[in-house]
């Protein structure tokens, strides 16, 4: 049984090459909290994809990662960073496409087909399809916040 009410948070300047270490840490922590291997892997994958994007598109080099497990066993992964206007616009377009999609896997496959022509969004598609997570976006001035959530066992 997963420990409910757990929170993991990271606010820092971190290099892209360090994201894989954060992923390993997130997975280990979730296994110790009682997550199944599948759930721990999904949470780690989503945290990796979101943190990598937050770092890559941060205009000031900082990013925020927060992972919460609610009392009703919903895990929510939140990243926040400051982003340039063009990156916010790209993400808003991806958010609209995802909201209109009826099948997350088909959305992801569509993103993969566009990948050579347009970079970005594959991680969001992967989290929605492979991670079976609902994704939300908040844009406030130049701050982007991405939320991915799912029930866990």
Backbone as JSON, one array per atom type, in Angstrom:
{
  "sequence": "XXXXXXXXXXXXXXXXXXXXXXXXXXXXXXXXXXXXXXXXXXXXXXXXXXXXXXXXXXXXXXXXXXXXXXXXXXXXXXXXXXXXXXXXXXXXXXXXXXXXXXXXXXXXXXXXXXXXXXXXXXXXXXXXXXXXXXXXXXXXXXXXXXXXXXXXX",
  "N": [[0.86, -1.18, 0.0], [0.6, 2.15, -0.88], [2.24, 4.96, 0.59], [0.36, 7.58, 1.62], [-0.1, 11.1, 1.1], [2.5, 11.82, 0.78], [5.23, 13.89, -0.25], [7.51, 15.04, -2.64], [9.96, 17.32, -3.45], [11.75, 19.56, -5.57], [13.66, 22.29, -6.07], [15.67, 24.0, -8.05], [18.71, 24.85, -9.83], [19.59, 22.86, -12.36], [21.43, 20.6, -14.37], [20.77, 19.3, -17.66], [21.9, 16.76, -18.01], [21.75, 15.72, -15.47], [19.18, 14.93, -15.01], [18.55, 12.24, -15.38], [19.51, 11.12, -13.04], [17.82, 12.22, -11.15], [15.49, 10.99, -11.98], [16.04, 8.3, -11.32], [16.2, 8.56, -8.54], [13.57, 9.4, -7.91], [12.15, 7.11, -8.7], [13.21, 5.19, -6.89], [12.4, 6.3, -4.43], [9.59, 6.16, -4.69], [9.2, 3.4, -4.83], [10.04, 2.69, -2.25], [8.06, 3.97, -0.84], [5.98, 2.32, -1.28], [4.82, 2.04, -3.76], [3.79, 0.17, -6.65], [5.98, -1.6, -8.91], [5.36, -0.93, -11.55], [3.84, 1.46, -11.23], [5.77, 3.08, -9.94], [7.68, 3.23, -11.97], [6.19, 4.55, -13.97], [5.69, 7.03, -12.73], [8.32, 7.92, -12.38], [9.17, 8.07, -15.07], [7.41, 10.06, -16.06], [8.12, 12.22, -14.41], [10.77, 12.53, -15.23], [10.47, 13.22, -18.01], [8.96, 15.62, -17.81], [10.58, 17.24, -16.15], [12.91, 17.39, -17.67], [11.96, 18.86, -19.9], [11.23, 21.24, -18.55], [13.71, 22.18, -17.7], [15.1, 22.38, -20.14], [13.66, 24.37, -21.49], [13.7, 26.54, -19.82], [14.12, 29.96, -19.14], [15.74, 31.16, -17.3], [17.33, 29.26, -16.2], [16.41, 27.89, -13.99], [14.26, 25.48, -12.4], [11.32, 23.81, -11.22], [10.22, 21.01, -9.47], [7.65, 19.0, -8.32], [6.23, 16.34, -6.6], [3.37, 14.77, -5.61], [1.49, 12.64, -3.5], [-1.76, 12.06, -3.04], [-4.3, 11.79, -0.44], [-6.2, 10.12, -1.49], [-4.82, 8.41, -3.13], [-3.85, 9.51, -5.56], [-1.4, 10.43, -7.75], [0.4, 13.33, -8.42], [2.36, 15.11, -10.58], [4.25, 17.94, -10.85], [5.67, 20.47, -12.76], [7.46, 23.54, -13.0], [8.5, 26.43, -14.65], [10.16, 29.34, -15.97], [9.51, 30.54, -19.18], [10.26, 31.33, -22.61], [8.32, 33.37, -24.88], [7.77, 32.14, -27.4], [8.13, 29.42, -26.84], [6.16, 29.04, -24.92], [3.92, 29.47, -26.5], [4.14, 27.31, -28.3], [3.78, 25.19, -26.5], [1.21, 25.75, -25.6], [-0.21, 25.23, -27.94], [0.25, 22.48, -28.2], [-1.04, 21.67, -25.87], [-3.7, 22.31, -26.54], [-4.1, 20.57, -28.72], [-3.83, 18.1, -27.41], [-5.98, 18.24, -25.61], [-8.08, 18.11, -27.42], [-7.81, 15.59, -28.44], [-9.04, 12.28, -28.79], [-7.93, 9.89, -28.17], [-5.19, 9.16, -26.31], [-2.95, 7.63, -27.15], [-3.06, 7.7, -29.94], [-2.71, 10.43, -30.28], [-0.07, 10.67, -29.36], [1.27, 9.05, -31.27], [0.76, 10.61, -33.51], [2.27, 12.88, -32.83], [4.82, 11.77, -32.93], [5.03, 11.29, -35.65], [5.22, 13.87, -36.6], [7.6, 14.7, -35.52], [10.24, 14.96, -36.88], [9.87, 17.34, -38.31], [8.95, 19.16, -36.44], [10.07, 20.02, -33.33], [9.43, 18.99, -30.0], [6.92, 18.26, -27.54], [6.79, 15.5, -27.6], [7.41, 14.26, -25.15], [5.22, 15.03, -23.57], [3.17, 13.71, -24.96], [4.01, 11.08, -24.58], [3.78, 10.79, -21.79], [1.01, 11.05, -21.48], [0.08, 8.89, -23.05], [1.72, 6.43, -22.66], [2.15, 6.67, -19.92], [-0.39, 6.88, -18.98], [-1.66, 9.19, -17.95], [-3.42, 12.1, -16.9], [-3.09, 15.35, -18.21], [-2.41, 18.7, -17.49], [-2.2, 22.25, -18.02], [-0.87, 25.37, -16.98], [-0.6, 28.75, -17.55], [0.98, 31.6, -16.58], [1.79, 34.8, -16.92], [5.13, 34.74, -17.74], [5.5, 32.22, -16.81], [5.33, 28.73, -16.87], [3.4, 26.01, -15.97], [3.15, 22.61, -15.62], [1.05, 19.86, -15.16], [0.78, 16.49, -14.33], [-1.23, 13.74, -13.74], [-2.42, 10.78, -12.06], [-4.14, 7.86, -10.95], [-2.78, 5.65, -8.51], [-1.73, 2.41, -7.41]],
  "CA": [[0.0, 0.0, 0.0], [1.38, 3.38, -1.03], [2.15, 5.97, 1.63], [-0.42, 8.71, 1.09], [0.3, 12.38, 1.67], [3.93, 12.02, 0.57], [5.61, 14.97, -1.16], [8.92, 15.18, -3.03], [10.06, 18.61, -4.14], [13.09, 19.95, -5.97], [13.75, 23.64, -6.65], [17.11, 24.17, -8.23], [19.3, 24.93, -11.15], [20.11, 21.51, -12.58], [21.8, 20.37, -15.77], [20.01, 18.24, -18.34], [22.51, 15.44, -17.78], [21.42, 15.26, -14.12], [17.78, 14.52, -14.95], [18.48, 10.78, -15.23], [19.73, 10.8, -11.62], [16.57, 12.56, -10.47], [14.55, 9.92, -12.33], [16.37, 7.12, -10.5], [15.82, 8.87, -7.16], [12.1, 9.39, -7.83], [11.7, 5.72, -8.75], [13.57, 4.54, -5.62], [11.53, 6.82, -3.37], [8.23, 5.61, -4.85], [9.23, 1.98, -4.44], [10.11, 2.65, -0.79], [6.76, 4.41, -0.31], [5.01, 1.26, -1.47], [4.27, 1.97, -5.13], [4.14, -1.0, -7.44], [7.07, -1.31, -9.86], [4.77, -0.25, -12.7], [3.52, 2.84, -10.86], [7.02, 3.8, -9.7], [8.29, 3.49, -13.28], [5.38, 5.58, -14.65], [5.95, 8.31, -12.06], [9.69, 8.31, -12.71], [9.2, 8.46, -16.49], [6.73, 11.35, -16.2], [8.97, 13.23, -13.77], [11.92, 12.72, -16.13], [10.05, 13.95, -19.21], [8.54, 16.98, -17.47], [11.73, 17.99, -15.65], [13.78, 17.64, -18.82], [11.38, 19.98, -20.64], [11.31, 22.45, -17.73], [15.1, 22.64, -17.75], [15.45, 22.72, -21.52], [12.98, 25.58, -21.94], [13.79, 27.58, -18.79], [14.89, 31.12, -19.59], [16.66, 31.6, -16.26], [18.1, 28.13, -15.7], [15.83, 27.23, -12.82], [13.04, 24.7, -12.59], [10.67, 23.34, -10.0], [9.57, 19.71, -9.6], [6.94, 18.59, -7.11], [5.46, 15.11, -6.77], [2.49, 14.61, -4.46], [0.55, 11.52, -3.47], [-2.88, 12.52, -2.22], [-4.9, 10.81, 0.47], [-6.98, 9.17, -2.28], [-3.87, 7.68, -3.98], [-3.63, 10.15, -6.85], [-0.09, 11.04, -7.82], [0.46, 14.5, -9.28], [3.71, 15.59, -10.84], [4.14, 19.34, -11.28], [6.9, 21.21, -13.05], [7.24, 24.96, -13.24], [9.67, 27.16, -15.1], [9.91, 30.52, -16.79], [9.77, 30.16, -20.57], [10.13, 32.36, -23.64], [6.99, 33.45, -25.48], [7.59, 31.14, -28.47], [7.98, 28.1, -26.22], [4.83, 29.01, -24.3], [2.95, 29.33, -27.59], [4.23, 25.92, -28.77], [3.19, 24.33, -25.48], [-0.24, 25.99, -25.62], [-0.74, 24.51, -29.11], [0.26, 21.06, -27.84], [-2.11, 21.5, -24.88], [-4.98, 22.32, -27.26], [-4.18, 19.31, -29.48], [-4.06, 17.01, -26.46], [-7.35, 18.38, -25.1], [-9.01, 17.71, -28.48], [-7.57, 14.19, -28.81], [-9.92, 11.3, -28.17], [-7.11, 8.74, -27.79], [-3.83, 9.62, -26.04], [-1.94, 6.91, -27.94], [-3.08, 8.25, -31.3], [-2.09, 11.75, -30.15], [1.37, 10.41, -29.26], [1.71, 8.57, -32.58], [0.74, 11.79, -34.37], [3.44, 13.7, -32.49], [6.02, 11.1, -33.44], [5.06, 11.49, -37.1], [5.63, 15.25, -36.86], [8.84, 15.0, -34.81], [11.35, 15.51, -37.66], [9.56, 18.69, -38.76], [8.69, 20.04, -35.31], [10.53, 19.48, -32.06], [8.63, 19.29, -28.83], [5.65, 17.62, -27.31], [6.84, 14.03, -27.5], [7.34, 13.87, -23.74], [3.83, 15.19, -23.14], [2.44, 12.6, -25.55], [4.43, 9.84, -23.93], [3.19, 10.74, -20.45], [-0.44, 10.81, -21.64], [-0.19, 7.57, -23.63], [2.39, 5.34, -21.94], [1.99, 6.86, -18.49], [-1.82, 6.89, -18.68], [-1.84, 10.31, -17.03], [-4.09, 13.32, -17.35], [-2.12, 16.44, -18.22], [-2.97, 20.05, -17.5], [-1.21, 23.32, -18.21], [-1.21, 26.69, -16.48], [0.3, 29.79, -18.05], [0.84, 32.85, -15.85], [2.87, 35.65, -17.42], [6.11, 33.92, -18.45], [5.65, 30.96, -16.06], [4.6, 27.56, -17.36], [3.26, 24.93, -15.0], [2.58, 21.41, -16.23], [0.58, 18.9, -14.16], [0.43, 15.16, -14.82], [-1.77, 13.01, -12.6], [-2.96, 9.46, -12.31], [-4.33, 7.0, -9.78], [-1.76, 4.61, -8.31], [-2.19, 1.32, -6.52]],
  "C": [[0.89, 1.23, 0.0], [1.17, 4.3, 0.17], [1.45, 7.18, 1.03], [0.0, 9.99, 1.8], [1.78, 12.67, 1.5], [4.16, 13.13, -0.45], [7.11, 14.93, -1.39], [9.01, 16.47, -3.81], [11.51, 18.95, -4.4], [12.99, 21.32, -6.64], [15.22, 23.95, -6.81], [17.46, 24.53, -9.65], [19.98, 23.59, -11.35], [20.4, 21.34, -14.06], [20.96, 19.24, -16.35], [20.59, 16.86, -18.06], [22.24, 14.89, -16.38], [19.99, 14.73, -14.0], [17.67, 13.01, -14.76], [18.7, 10.36, -13.77], [18.48, 11.13, -10.8], [15.53, 11.47, -10.74], [14.79, 8.69, -11.46], [15.95, 7.34, -9.05], [14.31, 8.82, -6.98], [11.59, 7.95, -7.83], [12.0, 5.0, -7.43], [12.65, 5.0, -4.49], [10.13, 6.22, -3.48], [8.17, 4.13, -4.54], [9.26, 1.86, -2.92], [8.8, 3.09, -0.15], [5.66, 3.38, -0.53], [4.36, 1.21, -2.83], [4.64, 0.65, -5.77], [5.28, -0.62, -8.38], [6.54, -0.54, -11.07], [4.47, 1.21, -12.38], [4.79, 3.66, -10.62], [7.71, 4.15, -11.02], [7.53, 4.57, -14.04], [5.65, 6.95, -14.06], [7.35, 8.81, -12.41], [9.81, 8.78, -14.15], [8.58, 9.84, -16.67], [7.56, 12.47, -15.58], [10.17, 13.56, -14.66], [11.54, 13.59, -17.32], [9.71, 15.4, -18.88], [9.71, 17.83, -16.98], [12.69, 18.33, -16.78], [13.27, 18.83, -19.64], [11.49, 21.29, -19.85], [12.72, 23.03, -17.76], [15.44, 23.16, -19.14], [14.86, 24.07, -21.94], [12.96, 26.7, -20.9], [14.63, 28.74, -19.3], [15.86, 31.63, -18.54], [17.46, 30.46, -15.63], [17.53, 27.42, -14.5], [14.57, 26.47, -13.21], [12.57, 24.2, -11.24], [10.01, 22.01, -10.33], [8.93, 19.39, -8.27], [6.14, 17.34, -7.46], [4.69, 14.9, -5.48], [1.69, 13.33, -4.61], [-0.56, 11.92, -2.51], [-3.42, 11.4, -1.33], [-5.76, 9.79, -0.28], [-6.14, 8.48, -3.36], [-3.83, 8.2, -5.42], [-2.25, 10.77, -6.8], [-0.17, 12.21, -8.81], [1.89, 14.97, -9.37], [3.56, 16.99, -11.44], [5.53, 19.87, -11.59], [6.51, 22.65, -13.33], [8.57, 25.57, -13.66], [9.23, 28.41, -15.84], [10.33, 30.16, -18.2], [9.56, 31.35, -21.5], [8.75, 32.26, -24.29], [6.78, 32.39, -26.56], [7.43, 29.74, -27.9], [6.63, 27.96, -25.54], [3.76, 28.82, -25.36], [2.95, 27.9, -28.13], [3.54, 24.98, -27.78], [1.67, 24.53, -25.43], [-0.9, 25.27, -26.8], [-0.79, 23.01, -28.83], [-0.86, 20.77, -26.84], [-3.48, 21.44, -25.55], [-5.16, 21.03, -28.06], [-4.49, 18.14, -28.56], [-5.49, 17.05, -25.92], [-8.38, 17.9, -26.13], [-8.89, 16.24, -28.86], [-8.54, 13.27, -28.08], [-9.15, 10.08, -27.66], [-5.68, 9.21, -27.56], [-2.76, 8.91, -26.87], [-1.9, 7.43, -29.37], [-2.48, 9.66, -31.33], [-0.57, 11.61, -30.15], [1.94, 9.97, -30.6], [1.75, 9.74, -33.57], [1.91, 12.71, -34.1], [4.72, 13.09, -33.03], [6.15, 11.29, -34.95], [5.54, 12.89, -37.46], [7.02, 15.57, -36.34], [9.97, 15.52, -35.69], [11.11, 16.97, -38.08], [9.42, 19.66, -37.58], [9.16, 19.37, -34.03], [9.55, 19.84, -30.96], [7.33, 18.52, -28.77], [5.69, 16.13, -27.15], [6.74, 13.56, -26.06], [5.93, 13.97, -23.19], [2.98, 14.04, -23.68], [2.76, 11.29, -24.88], [3.8, 9.7, -22.54], [1.7, 10.42, -20.53], [-0.71, 9.38, -22.08], [0.41, 6.43, -22.8], [2.2, 5.44, -20.43], [0.55, 6.85, -18.03], [-2.16, 7.97, -17.66], [-2.61, 11.43, -17.7], [-3.09, 14.47, -17.23], [-2.85, 17.76, -18.31], [-1.85, 21.07, -17.57], [-1.76, 24.6, -17.61], [-0.15, 27.66, -16.99], [0.0, 31.08, -17.3], [2.04, 33.73, -16.18], [3.87, 34.78, -18.17], [6.35, 32.57, -17.76], [4.74, 29.89, -16.64], [4.57, 26.54, -16.24], [2.56, 23.78, -15.7], [2.26, 20.43, -15.11], [0.28, 17.59, -14.86], [-0.07, 14.37, -13.61], [-2.41, 11.7, -13.02], [-3.19, 8.76, -10.97], [-3.18, 6.01, -9.72], [-2.28, 3.6, -7.32], [-1.58, 1.44, -5.15]]
}
